[in-house]
Structures are given as C-alpha cells and as structure tokens.
C-alpha cells in the first residue's frame, strides 16, 4: 500500500509544486488531524523581489518598522549594555516612517542596544538571512559595514526553487 499524499494547508501554489511533491490541498481541519503536515508558502510578490517587510506593510495598510530581525532572544534578554559601553550591540532599523523608526531606536536604547537607521522598507533586505549583518552581534560601525556589503541577490535557499526547502530531498 502506498503512503497517502502529504497534506498541505490551506492551498497549494503553484499547482506544479503539488504535482512534483505528491501533495494535495486539504482544509485546515484535515491538516490538523494528519500525522504529517507540510505547509508550503510562496508569495508571488516576494518571489519577484518585493521585500517581506514591504509586503507585510502593504497587507496591513500600515507603517512597519523592522528592528528585531537580527537578534537572538537570549541576546536580547541578556546582552544589553549601557549607552556608550564598549561592545554594545547595534541593530538595524528599517522603515518608511522616520518618526516610527525614531521610536524604535529609542526603545532599543532603553533595552541596551544601539539602533542604526537602515533606510526604508525597500532596503530592509539588507538585514535578511544570509546577509553580512544577519544574526550578528556587531556594534554600530559593524552594522553599517554589514549593511553596505549586503547583496540584493537572494541565496538559493531563500528562493522558491532549486535548493529551497520545498525542493530539498526531492528525487
């Protein structure tokens, strides 16, 4: 007896992916009852180059400020330092609303971190996984340097195709 297709909730996109993987679309309730659930999410505008933050802002119809993308929770909780302390970690802050970015930068300062203005949401790709600044504990100069060195090319593992998680392990 062959195994049943892997459920994917709530819909499959693109349909070719379903054919390639043997998955089938199911309701959320059916997926919750399954012992094996794979959720595939590809958002066409993001695949075409819109930053995730811009897409979220568009969906919400509100300003978005990206400021905690690069820090591990344990670092956020335990590595804050007083303003001016050597080795104080800095975090890039991206957004289109300067007032909102300033609020985020003040919040970071209160938590013991420096905020570095990383431009608007369309530049927020500079702090995505795979970029020089992502997941680092750089100071402000290191963050600025990492942002400047970032490449807009999304690595293969972060695109819908080739080495993306949707294709890993395919025969």
LINJORA-V174098 format. One record per run of one state. SS is the DSSP state (2 for helix, 1 for strand, 0 for the rest). FROM is the first residue (numbers start at 0). LEN is the number of residues. If there is no record, write none. Layout:
ss->[SS & SS]
from->[FROM & FROM]
len->[LEN & LEN]
//
This chain:
ss->[0 & 1 & 0 & 2 & 0 & 1 & 0 & 2 & 0 & 1 & 0 & 2 & 0 & 2 & 0 & 1 & 0 & 2 & 0 & 1 & 0 & 2 & 0 & 1 & 0 & 2 & 0 & 2 & 0 & 2 & 0]
from->[0 & 6 & 8 & 14 & 21 & 23 & 25 & 27 & 33 & 36 & 37 & 43 & 47 & 51 & 60 & 64 & 66 & 72 & 78 & 89 & 95 & 97 & 111 & 113 & 117 & 120 & 127 & 139 & 149 & 155 & 158]
len->[6 & 2 & 6 & 7 & 2 & 2 & 2 & 6 & 3 & 1 & 6 & 4 & 4 & 9 & 4 & 2 & 6 & 6 & 11 & 6 & 2 & 14 & 2 & 4 & 3 & 7 & 12 & 10 & 6 & 3 & 13]
//
